[in-house]
Amino acid sequence: MTDLPHPALTLLLHTRWDDAFAWLIDRSRSMIGADGAEGLWRMFGEGGDLRQEIPGVVDALYGLGREDCGELALAWQMMCCDPRRPESFNAVVPQLAWSLRHRSVITNAAEETLLRARLHLWWEAAAGKWGDHKDSIFAITARLADKEEIHDRHRTQQEADEQPEMTEPDPAAPTVVVMPKDRAEEKGLPQAWKDLRDEPLPLVVCRDAAEVRERLQDEYPHAWREVAMLTQDLRSGEPARIKPSLLLSQPGTGKTRLIRRLAELISPQMYVSRFDAASAFDGMYGGTPKGWTSAQASVPARAVLASRTANPIALVDEIEKASESTHNGNLWSAMTPFLERETSRRHPESGIDAELDLSYVIHLATANSVERLPSQLRDRFRAIKIPAPTLAHLPRLAALVMRDLAAEDDARAHDEPLAADELEIIGRAWARERFSMRKLQRLVGATLEARDMCARRH
């Protein structure tokens, strides 16, 4: 069998789980070490449960931070895919499909047809089609990919030009029942919440964690390390999860925009619910009891309801500006139970008389300082201090501002890049504004307007 440039695609061509394992051990030996390889071989020979050990290998390979190690990590993840557990394919098949399209150069048409046929069967396994099979996915694909009906689905390129392209089935989306029926009496539920009772809600999946990180680092070149910290919990093809994180910086550095861009890059389905802490004078964040005329659920619960997903982002802006009064509760105390998985997994929503699983909601916040924040919040949030940009970052950041302006106004799509003298003038004014990103947007906009005025005069 020919080895392809991407190890995960080579694994698609294997017909037995143990053959795939042997090939992968040999390919990974230099990265996981001789002792690690021998340990896996020993466990395999003794009939141990290798699927308990493979996640550790995957994490170790990703931890090396190299592209070739990441490709091998994906191949190792394939070894844990079990047709009887369709959800085990969720972290794998989107990456396989992307790699086949973008990361491989296959000149053999027959080999490409076979790869696409086998990948199609992996998609079907993710949708639960082979759940009653006891064989491995490798054995299933070897048996079925050669059948005529499978080849009929994956025509040669010439036939594909004449026929509509077949779309891949979506993998079974991971779901969570946020409102189990035994924890919510239907009779007392407000109408808007009744549809959520015992309803599996999808978890938004991060499409490509590496791409999310790289694009954010490109847009925030002054915060390269901080972006890496913010995105370190994301895994490609897995439900988006981020530990509670607090972005700290001086005003105007684009913290809120960073979070919104993070959500957009994770997935178009990622929902952001923004709460302005500066206007919070009570504990309304945690909801209000049913006895009140204004009874309502908590902010995280309302984010779930609005998005119809189990892991939206609950963003608290300027968290340090909340009132310290405890007359009717306060924001900081109301937030605390949501930041621990144990307490948020069974959160009592007094406003709707139900108990919800809100443990998948992502909690992010912004602040200029942490001096006023109570210790329970400082202990629960991961503080990430976003540094201010410098003049060295001006050309790149100004170009990004121009790109954003062009996205908002088609007339700006054909603007020439900023000239050296324009950047010099902007830079002097920007330094006086302490390198605020908000001020940079205004300075670039004013420069382009001045350029337009000058062009009209001439």
N, C-alpha and C positions, 0 to 999 in steps of 0.2 A: 504494500500500500504506500502511495506517495505521501510524504509529509508536506502539508501546506504551510505557508508562512505563519498563519495564525493557529496555535495549538488547539483551540476550541473547535475550529472547523475540521481539523484532522480527526478529532475525537468523534465528530458526527459520522465519519466513515467507518468507525469500528462496529463490529457485529456482536461483540460480547463484552459484558461489564468487566470481567477479569482481564481480558486482553487490553481494554482501554486503560485499566488501572496499571498494568505492567508497563505500557508505553508511557504513561504519564509519570510514573516513578522514575523511569530512565531519563525522561526529558527534564525533570525537576531536580535531579540529584545535586547539581552544582549549586542550586539556590536554597534548598532545604537542608543540605548537608548529608554526608554519608550516614551519620547516626540517625537522623530523622528518616531517611529513606529505609534504612534497615529496620527501624522500629515499625514502620508501616507494613513492611514485608512480613515481619514476624507476626504482627497482629492478623494480617491476612491469612497467613499459614495456620494460625491457631483458631481461625473462624471467629475472630472478634468483630465487634460492630464498628467498622471503619467510619460509618457515617457520623459517629460521635467525635472522631478525631479530625475529620476533614475540615470542619469550620476553623479549627486552630491553624491548619495549614494555609487556608485561604487568608485569614487575618495576617499571618506572618508574611505571606507573599505581598499582600497589599501594603503592609507596613514598610517594605523595602523601598516603596516609592518609585519604582522603575516601570516603564511601559511594558517591557517583556515580562516582568513579574506579574503585572496586572492581567496580562493575557493568560498566563498560566493559572492565575487565581480563578479566572472565569472557567477554564477547563476543569479545575478541581471542583468548582461548584456544580458542574454538570454531573459529577459522580454521585451527588446527593439527590438527583432528580428521580422520583419514584412515581410511576403512573397511578399508583393507588393513593398518592397524595398530590393532586393537581397543583396545589398551592406551592409545592416545592419547585415548580418550573418558573414561577413569576420573576425570580431574580436572574434568570438565565436566558429565556427565549428572546426578550427584546434586544439584549446585547448580542446574541448570536445573529439575529436578523440584521442588526446594524453592521456587525463585522463582515457579514457576507456581502453586504452592499458596498461598504466603504473602505474596509481594511484588508481586502484580499484582491489579488490579481490572478484570476483563474483563466487560463487560455484553452483548457480542454473543455469543450462544450458538453460532452457526456458527463464529465465529472461535476460540472456546475449544475447540470440537470439533476444528478443524483443528490447533490448537497441540498438543493432546493426541495426535492421530494422528501428527504429525511427531515429537514427543518420543518416542513409542513406537518409532519407527523408529531414533532415535538410540540408545535402549536396546538395540535388536537389533543395531545396528552395534557397540556396546560388547561384546556377547556373541559377535561374530565372524560374524554371519549374512551380512554383505555383503562379506566379505573378498576375494571373487573379482571384485568390481566395480572398474573403473578410474575410474568417475565420482566426483565429489565427493559428500559426504553431502548437500549441498544439492540436487544434481541427482537423487539417489536418492529423497529424500523428496518432491520435487516430482512425480516420476513415479509414486510408489506411494501417496502419502497420499490421492489422489483416488479410488483404486480402491474398489470397493464393499466388498471384504473388509476393507479397513482401516477404512472407516467403520462396518462392522458391529461392529468391536472397540470402537469409541468411540461409544456411543449418546448420544442426547440425554439431558438430565437426567431427563426423565420416564421414559424407558426404563430408565435406570440405577437409578431407584428400585424398579423391578420385577425387576431382574436383579442377580445378584451382581456386585460391582465387580471389574473385571479388575485383577490386580496386575501391576506393571511387572516385567519380567525384570531380574535383577541384572546389573550390568555385569561384564565379565570381570575378576575380581580379579587385581591384580598379584601375581606370585609370584616366588620365588627358590628355586633348588635349593641348599640349605645343605650337603648331603652328596653331591657328585657321585660316581657309582659308580666312576670311575677313581681316586678318592682314598680309597676305603674298601673293603677286601676283605670281602665278605659273610661269609666263613667265620670270621673272627676277631671279628666284631662281636657285642657283647652283644645279647641278644634284643630288649631295649627299643628299641635303635637301628636295627634292621634295616628297620623301616618307613620310616625317613627317608632311606634310601639312594636317591638319584636321584629323590626325591619333591619336587615343587614345593610349597613352603610359602607360604601367603598372607602378604602384607604388610598389616598393619593400616593402614587409611586414616583420616586425620583428616577427620571429617565436615564440620565448620565451624570453621575456625581463628579467625575473628572471634568466634564465640560462645564458644569455649573461653577466649579471652583476656578477653572481657567478663565472663563469669561468675566467673572466678577473681579478676578485679579487684574485682568486687562482694563476693566473700567475703573478700578480703584488701585492704581499702581503704587500709591503711597501707603496702602494698607494690605500689602501682599500677605504678610504673616497672619494678620488679624482675620482676613478672609478665610485663610486655611483653617484657623481655629473655629470659626463660625460654621464651616461646612464639614468638619472632620467626622461628624456623626452620620453623614449621608452615605448611602450605599446604592450603587446603580441597580435598577430593577427591583428595589425593595421599597416598602412604604417609607415615606419621608419621616424621619424622626430627628429632632434637634433638642439637646438638653436646654433647659431654661437659660437664656443668655441675655445679658444686659450690655448694650453698646454704649460706651462712654466716649464723649469727645466734647470739644468746645462747640458752641452753637454754629449752625450753618455748614457743617462738614458733610451733610448728606446721609445721616444715619438712617432716617426713615426711608429714603429712596433706596438705600442699600438693601433693606429688608424687602421692599416691594420687588426689586430686581431679583433677589434671591428666590422669592416665590414664583415669579414669572419663569425663571430658568429651571426650577425644579419641575414644574409642570403647568400647562395652561389651566388645569383644574384646581391648582392650589389657591385657596381663598384666604384673604387677609382681612381680619376684623380689627379696625383701629379704634382704640379707646384713648381719649384725651385726658390724661391725669390731671392737667392743670384745672380742669373744671370739676374734679371729683371732690365733693365735700362730705361724702358719707360712704356707706358700704354697698352702694347700688351695684358695684361690679359683681358681687356675689348673688345678686337677685334680691327680690323683695317678697316677703311672705304673702300667702294667699289672702290673708285678712285685709290687706291693703287694697284700695281701689286701683292702685297702679301696680298690682302684683305682676311680676315677670321673672323669667329665669335669669340665670347668671350670664355674663358676657360670653364665656367660652361655650355654654350651652346654646346661646343664640347664634353663635358662629357656626356651630354644627347644624342647626336648623336651617340657617340661610344658605349654607353651602351644600347641604345634603352629603357631606363627607365627614369621616370620623376624625380626621387630623388636620383641621384648618389651623392657620396661624392666628393667635390672639396677641395683638401688638398693643402694648401700653406705651404711649408717647409721653416723654417728659415725666417719667415716673416720680422723680424727686420733688415735683411741684405740687403733689397732692396735699390736701389739708391733713394736719396732724390731729384734728379734733376727733374725739371718739364718741360724741354725743349720739349719733346714729350709725356708729361704726365708721371705719375709714377704709380707703382703698387698699392700703398695705395689709391690713388684717384680713380683708376679704379675699385677697389674692393668694395668701399663703397656702390654704388647703389644696389649691389647684396645682401647685408646683411639686408636689410629692405624688408619685404614682400610686402609693398605697391608699392615700386618702381620696385621690381623684378617681380611682377605679370604681368607687361606689359613693358618688357624691350626691347627698340629699338635696334635691331642688325643691325648696319649700314653696316657690312660686307656682309650681305645677303639680305638686304632690307626687313626685316620682324620684326614683334613684337612677342616676345616669353613670355610664362608664365614660368619663372624660379624660382617661389616662393617655390617650393618643393625641390630644390637642397640643400644639407646639406653642410655647410661651416665650415671647421675645419682648424686650423693652428697650427704651432709649433714655439717656440721662446725660446731663452735663457734669454731674458729680454724684457721689454716693454718700456725702456727709450726712444728709438728713435721713437716709434710709435706715430702717430698723435692722437689727442684727439678723432677724429671721429671714429677711429678704436677701441680705448680702450673703448669707450662708447658702441659700438655695439657688441664686443666680450665678452663672459663670460670667464674670466681668471681662469684657473685651474692650480695651482702650484703643479707639481708632485715632491714629496720629493725624495731625494736620498735614496737608500736602505742602510742598515747597515750590519755589520757582523752577526747580529741575523737572517737576511734573507738569508744568504749565502747557507745553505744546500738546502733550497727549490729552490732558483734561479739557483743554480748549477745543480740540478736535471732537471729543465726545459731546461737549455742549453743542457744537455746531450740528452734530448728527441728531441730537435730540430736538433741536430747533427745526431741522429739516423734516423730522417725523411729524411734527405738529403743524408745519406750514409748508405745503408743496412748493411755494415760491422760493423757499430757501434750499431746495434740493440741488440747485446748480451754483450755489455760492462758491467762490474760489477759496482755497484754504487761507488762513490768516497769514499775512506777510510778517517778516521779521520785525519791521518797525511797529506794526500793529500789536504783535505779541509783547514787544518791549514796553509800549505804553500801557497795555493791559496789566503787565506784570508789576509795574510801579504802583498802579492804583490798587491792584489785588493785595500787594504787600501791606499797604496802609489799612486794608480791610481784614488783616490777620488771616489771609488765605481761606476765606469762607467760600465754600462751593456755591452757596446761594448768591453771594456777591459776584462770583465769577460768571454765573449765568447772565446776570444783569450787565456786566461789563462786556461780555462777548456780544450780547444782543444790541447794546448801545453802539458798539464798534461797527457791527453790520449795518445798523440804521444810518450811522454817519457815512459809511461807504456808499450806501444807496443815495443819500442826499447829494453827495459829491458827484456821483455818476449822473444824476439828473441835471445838475448845473452845467455839466460839460456835454 
